[in-house]
Amino acid sequence: MKQVSVREKVCRNCKRIVSGDTCDVCGSTNLASTYQGLLILIKPELSEIATLLNIKKEGYYAVKVK
């Protein structure tokens, strides 16, 4: 299990790794500090994984959020 740095948190709703207190994708403030696995999306419109997970914005995402 990876521990996120003090500045980074993971959104429990969309699993986006964010650096503030609010998710920039879904606007949620329900954030966690630990996660498992890392998914880096560069071109989500071309990614089958992004399509399956309904991710439309590029960035860093957690596979599993604690």
Phi and psi in radians as a Rosetta constraint file:
Dihedral C 1 N 2 CA 2 C 2 CIRCULARHARMONIC -1.679 0.35
Dihedral N 2 CA 2 C 2 N 3 CIRCULARHARMONIC 2.355 0.35
Dihedral C 2 N 3 CA 3 C 3 CIRCULARHARMONIC -1.633 0.35
Dihedral N 3 CA 3 C 3 N 4 CIRCULARHARMONIC 2.236 0.35
Dihedral C 3 N 4 CA 4 C 4 CIRCULARHARMONIC -1.344 0.35
Dihedral N 4 CA 4 C 4 N 5 CIRCULARHARMONIC 2.595 0.35
Dihedral C 4 N 5 CA 5 C 5 CIRCULARHARMONIC -1.088 0.35
Dihedral N 5 CA 5 C 5 N 6 CIRCULARHARMONIC 2.901 0.35
Dihedral C 5 N 6 CA 6 C 6 CIRCULARHARMONIC -0.986 0.35
Dihedral N 6 CA 6 C 6 N 7 CIRCULARHARMONIC -0.631 0.35
Dihedral C 6 N 7 CA 7 C 7 CIRCULARHARMONIC -1.436 0.35
Dihedral N 7 CA 7 C 7 N 8 CIRCULARHARMONIC -0.442 0.35
Dihedral C 7 N 8 CA 8 C 8 CIRCULARHARMONIC -1.703 0.35
Dihedral N 8 CA 8 C 8 N 9 CIRCULARHARMONIC 2.495 0.35
Dihedral C 8 N 9 CA 9 C 9 CIRCULARHARMONIC -2.399 0.35
Dihedral N 9 CA 9 C 9 N 10 CIRCULARHARMONIC 2.915 0.35
Dihedral C 9 N 10 CA 10 C 10 CIRCULARHARMONIC -2.077 0.35
Dihedral N 10 CA 10 C 10 N 11 CIRCULARHARMONIC 2.286 0.35
Dihedral C 10 N 11 CA 11 C 11 CIRCULARHARMONIC -1.255 0.35
Dihedral N 11 CA 11 C 11 N 12 CIRCULARHARMONIC 2.241 0.35
Dihedral C 11 N 12 CA 12 C 12 CIRCULARHARMONIC -1.289 0.35
Dihedral N 12 CA 12 C 12 N 13 CIRCULARHARMONIC -0.364 0.35
Dihedral C 12 N 13 CA 13 C 13 CIRCULARHARMONIC -1.453 0.35
Dihedral N 13 CA 13 C 13 N 14 CIRCULARHARMONIC -0.939 0.35
Dihedral C 13 N 14 CA 14 C 14 CIRCULARHARMONIC -1.927 0.35
Dihedral N 14 CA 14 C 14 N 15 CIRCULARHARMONIC -0.052 0.35
Dihedral C 14 N 15 CA 15 C 15 CIRCULARHARMONIC 1.204 0.35
Dihedral N 15 CA 15 C 15 N 16 CIRCULARHARMONIC 0.300 0.35
Dihedral C 15 N 16 CA 16 C 16 CIRCULARHARMONIC -1.311 0.35
Dihedral N 16 CA 16 C 16 N 17 CIRCULARHARMONIC 2.406 0.35
Dihedral C 16 N 17 CA 17 C 17 CIRCULARHARMONIC -1.525 0.35
Dihedral N 17 CA 17 C 17 N 18 CIRCULARHARMONIC 2.126 0.35
Dihedral C 17 N 18 CA 18 C 18 CIRCULARHARMONIC -2.163 0.35
Dihedral N 18 CA 18 C 18 N 19 CIRCULARHARMONIC 2.807 0.35
Dihedral C 18 N 19 CA 19 C 19 CIRCULARHARMONIC -1.857 0.35
Dihedral N 19 CA 19 C 19 N 20 CIRCULARHARMONIC -0.135 0.35
Dihedral C 19 N 20 CA 20 C 20 CIRCULARHARMONIC -1.875 0.35
Dihedral N 20 CA 20 C 20 N 21 CIRCULARHARMONIC -2.762 0.35
Dihedral C 20 N 21 CA 21 C 21 CIRCULARHARMONIC -1.727 0.35
Dihedral N 21 CA 21 C 21 N 22 CIRCULARHARMONIC 0.000 0.35
Dihedral C 21 N 22 CA 22 C 22 CIRCULARHARMONIC -2.366 0.35
Dihedral N 22 CA 22 C 22 N 23 CIRCULARHARMONIC 2.437 0.35
Dihedral C 22 N 23 CA 23 C 23 CIRCULARHARMONIC -1.248 0.35
Dihedral N 23 CA 23 C 23 N 24 CIRCULARHARMONIC 2.286 0.35
Dihedral C 23 N 24 CA 24 C 24 CIRCULARHARMONIC -1.433 0.35
Dihedral N 24 CA 24 C 24 N 25 CIRCULARHARMONIC -0.089 0.35
Dihedral C 24 N 25 CA 25 C 25 CIRCULARHARMONIC -1.672 0.35
Dihedral N 25 CA 25 C 25 N 26 CIRCULARHARMONIC -0.947 0.35
Dihedral C 25 N 26 CA 26 C 26 CIRCULARHARMONIC -1.891 0.35
Dihedral N 26 CA 26 C 26 N 27 CIRCULARHARMONIC -0.158 0.35
Dihedral C 26 N 27 CA 27 C 27 CIRCULARHARMONIC 1.438 0.35
Dihedral N 27 CA 27 C 27 N 28 CIRCULARHARMONIC 0.089 0.35
Dihedral C 27 N 28 CA 28 C 28 CIRCULARHARMONIC -1.275 0.35
Dihedral N 28 CA 28 C 28 N 29 CIRCULARHARMONIC 2.630 0.35
Dihedral C 28 N 29 CA 29 C 29 CIRCULARHARMONIC -1.910 0.35
Dihedral N 29 CA 29 C 29 N 30 CIRCULARHARMONIC 0.139 0.35
Dihedral C 29 N 30 CA 30 C 30 CIRCULARHARMONIC -1.480 0.35
Dihedral N 30 CA 30 C 30 N 31 CIRCULARHARMONIC 1.523 0.35
Dihedral C 30 N 31 CA 31 C 31 CIRCULARHARMONIC -2.015 0.35
Dihedral N 31 CA 31 C 31 N 32 CIRCULARHARMONIC 2.629 0.35
Dihedral C 31 N 32 CA 32 C 32 CIRCULARHARMONIC -2.082 0.35
Dihedral N 32 CA 32 C 32 N 33 CIRCULARHARMONIC 2.848 0.35
Dihedral C 32 N 33 CA 33 C 33 CIRCULARHARMONIC -1.890 0.35
Dihedral N 33 CA 33 C 33 N 34 CIRCULARHARMONIC -0.087 0.35
Dihedral C 33 N 34 CA 34 C 34 CIRCULARHARMONIC -2.249 0.35
Dihedral N 34 CA 34 C 34 N 35 CIRCULARHARMONIC 2.600 0.35
Dihedral C 34 N 35 CA 35 C 35 CIRCULARHARMONIC -2.717 0.35
Dihedral N 35 CA 35 C 35 N 36 CIRCULARHARMONIC 2.939 0.35
Dihedral C 35 N 36 CA 36 C 36 CIRCULARHARMONIC -2.187 0.35
Dihedral N 36 CA 36 C 36 N 37 CIRCULARHARMONIC 2.373 0.35
Dihedral C 36 N 37 CA 37 C 37 CIRCULARHARMONIC 1.330 0.35
Dihedral N 37 CA 37 C 37 N 38 CIRCULARHARMONIC 2.633 0.35
Dihedral C 37 N 38 CA 38 C 38 CIRCULARHARMONIC -2.338 0.35
Dihedral N 38 CA 38 C 38 N 39 CIRCULARHARMONIC 2.270 0.35
Dihedral C 38 N 39 CA 39 C 39 CIRCULARHARMONIC -2.075 0.35
Dihedral N 39 CA 39 C 39 N 40 CIRCULARHARMONIC 2.098 0.35
Dihedral C 39 N 40 CA 40 C 40 CIRCULARHARMONIC -1.900 0.35
Dihedral N 40 CA 40 C 40 N 41 CIRCULARHARMONIC 2.048 0.35
Dihedral C 40 N 41 CA 41 C 41 CIRCULARHARMONIC -1.901 0.35
Dihedral N 41 CA 41 C 41 N 42 CIRCULARHARMONIC 2.153 0.35
Dihedral C 41 N 42 CA 42 C 42 CIRCULARHARMONIC -1.756 0.35
Dihedral N 42 CA 42 C 42 N 43 CIRCULARHARMONIC -0.768 0.35
Dihedral C 42 N 43 CA 43 C 43 CIRCULARHARMONIC -2.257 0.35
Dihedral N 43 CA 43 C 43 N 44 CIRCULARHARMONIC 1.421 0.35
Dihedral C 43 N 44 CA 44 C 44 CIRCULARHARMONIC -1.067 0.35
Dihedral N 44 CA 44 C 44 N 45 CIRCULARHARMONIC -0.455 0.35
Dihedral C 44 N 45 CA 45 C 45 CIRCULARHARMONIC -1.199 0.35
Dihedral N 45 CA 45 C 45 N 46 CIRCULARHARMONIC -0.328 0.35
Dihedral C 45 N 46 CA 46 C 46 CIRCULARHARMONIC -1.829 0.35
Dihedral N 46 CA 46 C 46 N 47 CIRCULARHARMONIC -0.021 0.35
Dihedral C 46 N 47 CA 47 C 47 CIRCULARHARMONIC -1.690 0.35
Dihedral N 47 CA 47 C 47 N 48 CIRCULARHARMONIC 2.229 0.35
Dihedral C 47 N 48 CA 48 C 48 CIRCULARHARMONIC -1.212 0.35
Dihedral N 48 CA 48 C 48 N 49 CIRCULARHARMONIC -0.618 0.35
Dihedral C 48 N 49 CA 49 C 49 CIRCULARHARMONIC -1.132 0.35
Dihedral N 49 CA 49 C 49 N 50 CIRCULARHARMONIC -0.770 0.35
Dihedral C 49 N 50 CA 50 C 50 CIRCULARHARMONIC -1.084 0.35
Dihedral N 50 CA 50 C 50 N 51 CIRCULARHARMONIC -0.652 0.35
Dihedral C 50 N 51 CA 51 C 51 CIRCULARHARMONIC -1.136 0.35
Dihedral N 51 CA 51 C 51 N 52 CIRCULARHARMONIC -0.779 0.35
Dihedral C 51 N 52 CA 52 C 52 CIRCULARHARMONIC -1.097 0.35
Dihedral N 52 CA 52 C 52 N 53 CIRCULARHARMONIC -0.651 0.35
Dihedral C 52 N 53 CA 53 C 53 CIRCULARHARMONIC -1.594 0.35
Dihedral N 53 CA 53 C 53 N 54 CIRCULARHARMONIC 0.023 0.35
Dihedral C 53 N 54 CA 54 C 54 CIRCULARHARMONIC 1.032 0.35
Dihedral N 54 CA 54 C 54 N 55 CIRCULARHARMONIC 0.746 0.35
Dihedral C 54 N 55 CA 55 C 55 CIRCULARHARMONIC -1.766 0.35
Dihedral N 55 CA 55 C 55 N 56 CIRCULARHARMONIC 2.216 0.35
Dihedral C 55 N 56 CA 56 C 56 CIRCULARHARMONIC -2.026 0.35
Dihedral N 56 CA 56 C 56 N 57 CIRCULARHARMONIC -0.151 0.35
Dihedral C 56 N 57 CA 57 C 57 CIRCULARHARMONIC -2.034 0.35
Dihedral N 57 CA 57 C 57 N 58 CIRCULARHARMONIC 2.352 0.35
Dihedral C 57 N 58 CA 58 C 58 CIRCULARHARMONIC -1.199 0.35
Dihedral N 58 CA 58 C 58 N 59 CIRCULARHARMONIC 2.724 0.35
Dihedral C 58 N 59 CA 59 C 59 CIRCULARHARMONIC 2.585 0.35
Dihedral N 59 CA 59 C 59 N 60 CIRCULARHARMONIC -2.849 0.35
Dihedral C 59 N 60 CA 60 C 60 CIRCULARHARMONIC -1.769 0.35
Dihedral N 60 CA 60 C 60 N 61 CIRCULARHARMONIC 2.322 0.35
Dihedral C 60 N 61 CA 61 C 61 CIRCULARHARMONIC -2.331 0.35
Dihedral N 61 CA 61 C 61 N 62 CIRCULARHARMONIC 2.565 0.35
Dihedral C 61 N 62 CA 62 C 62 CIRCULARHARMONIC -1.512 0.35
Dihedral N 62 CA 62 C 62 N 63 CIRCULARHARMONIC 2.589 0.35
Dihedral C 62 N 63 CA 63 C 63 CIRCULARHARMONIC -1.415 0.35
Dihedral N 63 CA 63 C 63 N 64 CIRCULARHARMONIC -0.752 0.35
Dihedral C 63 N 64 CA 64 C 64 CIRCULARHARMONIC -2.386 0.35
Dihedral N 64 CA 64 C 64 N 65 CIRCULARHARMONIC 2.304 0.35
Dihedral C 64 N 65 CA 65 C 65 CIRCULARHARMONIC -1.896 0.35
Dihedral N 65 CA 65 C 65 N 66 CIRCULARHARMONIC 2.335 0.35
